[in-house]
Amino acid sequence: MLERGQVMKNAEQSFLEGKLSGVSRRDFLKFCSAMAAAMGLPLGMGEKIAEAVTTAKRPPVIWLSAQECTGCTESLLRATHPTLEKLILELISLEYHETLNVGAGHQAEAWLANSIKENKGKYILVVDGSIPVKDGGIYCKIGGRTAVSLLEEMGAQAAAVIAIGSCASWGGIPSADPNPTGATPAHEVLKNKGIKTPVVNIPGCPPNPYNFLSTVLYFLTFKKLPELDDQARPKFAYGRIIHENCERRPHFDAGRFAVQFGDEGHRKGYCLYKLGCKGPETFNNCPIQLFGDVGSGSWPVGTGHPCFGCSEKGVGFTLPLHSPARPKYITPPSLFTEVYPGKEGVSSGIKALATGVAGVAIGAAGAAMMTGLGKKDEDKKDKEE
C-alpha cells in the first residue's frame, strides 16, 4: 500500500488528467472513506480504495440480464455517491449492459464478444435475473442464444460473478411455484456446470445499490470478494437481521403493535409484526443503508408497510405476504432506547430499567413471545368463526 501522501498525490494527478472530472479530491477521498466504513473496514482503508480506483485501467464489468424486471438497474441509476455516470465512465468500465448500451443488435453483440476475449479472467460478470433451465433454457434468449449458455460461457471466463437482486441470487419471483420456466439462481447454474468462479449474492428486490457498489470496490481494491455468509452474501450488508436495527424496534420491545392498517397504532408508527413483518427473519441492512438518500420513507417499514423479506430465500415471494414472521434469531436491538419515551409519571430510573429488562426479555423468552403473538391472533379468529 502506498503512503498517504503518495495516494493523495496520485488522486490529485488523476483529477488533473480528467479521470475523475467534476469531483473534488476532498469529496472523492470522503467517498472512499465512507465506502470503507460501510463495509466495516478500518477508516484508513479508504486510502487503499482511492489508490485502486485511480489506476490507469478501469476494471471491466459485463452485465448479463436474464429473467428480471430491470428494477436492479433502476436502483443503480438512482445512486448519488457516486452517480451512475461517474461509476460507469470513471470508476469502472461497463463493457456491456442491454439497458445502458449505446449500440444495439450486431454491434452490441460484437462488442461483448470482443470484450470477453480481451478481458478473459479479469472482468467482473454481473448477473441480473434468474436463469431459466427448463426445455434447454428457451424461455430467455439474447442475441439468439439462451441465457444459460451465455452464463456458462461468460461465468467460466470471469474473475468473479456478482448475482444482483433476489432473482439472480435465489430465483426470486420467476421461481415462485409452479416455476414454469425452471428459473434457477446463477450460483446453482454455475455449480451444476462445474464452473468454480467465485460468486457473491446481493439479494433484494431491488437491492440497495451501495451494497452492490461496495462489493465491486472491495473486489477492485483487495482482488478478492468480501467476507461472505453461508449463502454467499457479503456480511457487511447481510450480517444482521432487519429487526435489530428497525426504527420501530422500541415499539416492539414495549409491546406496542399495529393490528390493522389505519388503526391508532398504525398511525402512531407502532411495530408492524402483527401485520406480517418479516424483519425478524430477514438479513439485510435496509434500516441503515436507506435508498435514494431521501430518508426513512424509502423502504417498506418506513412507509408503514411490513417488510416482506424480499432478500431472504424461502421468505419473500414464497410465504404469504401478511403471515406472521417465523423468528429464528432472537437478538436484542443494536441500540437501546427508552421504552416509554416522554410518558408522564414514569421516572427516568424506571424507564432505564424497563429498557434493560426489555433487552434481557428478548434474549430469554423472545421466541415464545413472538410465536405467541401470531398464535393468539389465530386462536381469536377461530373463536370468532
Order of alpha helices (4+ residues) and beta strands (2+ residues): alpha-alpha-alpha-beta-alpha-beta-alpha-beta-beta-beta-beta-alpha-beta-alpha-beta-alpha-beta-alpha-alpha-alpha-alpha-alpha-alpha-alpha
